[in-house]
Amino acid sequence: MKSSSMNTQMGSIVINKEVIAQYAGTVATECFGIVGMAGVNMKDGLVRLLKKDSIARGIAVSLKNNKLILDFHVIVAYGVSILAVSDNLIDSVKYKVEAFTGIEIEKINIFVEGVRVID
């Protein structure tokens, strides 16, 4: 399934999962302590920081029982509390993505793939 849809009294609304991933990635990179999204190469096991125009590849979006499940692969800043960064990311993304799409978020999974020192 490449998109999620809702039926309203006026008709159907279809939102491409890529749009949700792009928006969620933009919200996530604005959070304190997040350096960026991570791209994981399954073949080599290498992790790299994704550029701003490809942050959607660091997020997996799935729809289950008309609720969103988001998986974030992130790189965090060195020296910050991962728990505090994760809580901030969950709160921000849940509020903004639900307001943007009108679809409830069931679960947000965060996979910390690396740590970077910010200059």
C-alpha positions in Angstrom: 0.0 0.0 0.0 1.6 3.2 -1.2 -0.9 5.6 0.3 -3.3 6.0 3.2 -6.9 7.1 2.6 -9.8 8.4 4.6 -13.5 8.5 3.7 -15.4 11.6 4.6 -18.9 12.8 3.8 -17.6 14.8 0.9 -15.5 12.0 -0.6 -12.1 10.2 -0.2 -8.8 11.7 0.8 -5.7 9.9 -0.3 -2.3 10.8 1.2 0.8 9.2 -0.2 3.1 7.7 2.4 6.0 9.5 0.9 4.3 12.8 1.8 3.8 11.7 5.4 7.4 10.5 5.7 8.7 13.8 4.2 6.7 15.9 6.6 7.5 13.7 9.7 11.2 13.9 8.7 11.1 17.7 8.5 9.4 17.9 11.9 12.0 15.4 13.4 15.0 17.3 12.1 13.7 20.5 13.8 13.8 18.7 17.2 16.6 19.5 19.6 19.4 16.8 19.6 18.5 15.3 16.2 21.4 15.7 13.8 19.4 14.1 10.9 17.9 11.0 9.5 20.0 7.9 8.9 20.2 5.8 5.8 21.1 2.2 6.7 22.7 -0.1 4.0 21.5 -3.5 5.0 24.1 -5.2 2.8 27.1 -3.6 4.4 25.6 -2.5 7.7 26.8 1.0 7.1 24.9 4.1 8.4 25.1 7.5 6.7 23.5 10.8 7.4 20.9 11.6 4.7 20.7 14.9 3.0 17.8 17.2 3.6 16.1 16.3 0.3 16.2 12.5 1.0 15.2 12.4 4.7 12.1 10.4 3.9 14.3 7.4 3.3 15.1 7.3 7.0 11.4 6.9 7.9 9.1 3.9 7.4 5.4 4.7 7.3 2.8 1.9 7.7 -1.0 2.0 8.2 -2.7 -0.6 10.5 -6.3 -0.4 11.5 -6.5 3.2 10.1 -3.7 4.3 12.4 -0.1 5.3 11.5 3.0 3.5 12.7 6.2 5.5 12.1 9.7 4.1 12.3 12.5 6.7 12.6 16.2 5.9 11.9 18.0 8.9 13.4 21.5 10.2 14.3 21.6 12.1 17.5 24.0 14.8 18.8 26.8 13.7 21.1 26.3 14.6 24.7 22.5 14.9 24.8 20.1 12.6 26.7 18.8 10.1 24.2 15.7 9.7 26.4 15.0 13.4 26.4 15.5 13.7 22.6 13.3 10.7 22.0 10.5 12.1 24.2 10.7 15.4 22.4 10.7 13.8 19.0 7.6 11.6 19.8 5.6 14.5 21.3 6.4 16.9 18.3 5.9 14.4 15.6 2.7 12.9 17.1 1.1 16.4 17.5 2.2 17.8 14.2 1.6 14.8 12.0 -1.8 14.1 13.4 -2.8 17.7 12.9 -1.4 17.6 9.3 -2.9 14.4 8.2 -6.0 13.9 10.4 -4.9 10.3 11.0 -4.1 9.1 14.5 -0.7 7.7 15.3 -0.6 4.4 17.0 3.1 4.0 17.5 6.4 5.8 16.9 9.5 3.6 17.0 12.9 5.4 17.2 16.1 3.6 16.1 19.3 5.5 17.1 21.7 4.6 14.3 24.6 6.8 15.3 26.0 9.7 17.3 27.6 12.8 15.8 29.6 15.7 17.3 28.0 19.0 16.3 30.5 21.7 15.4 
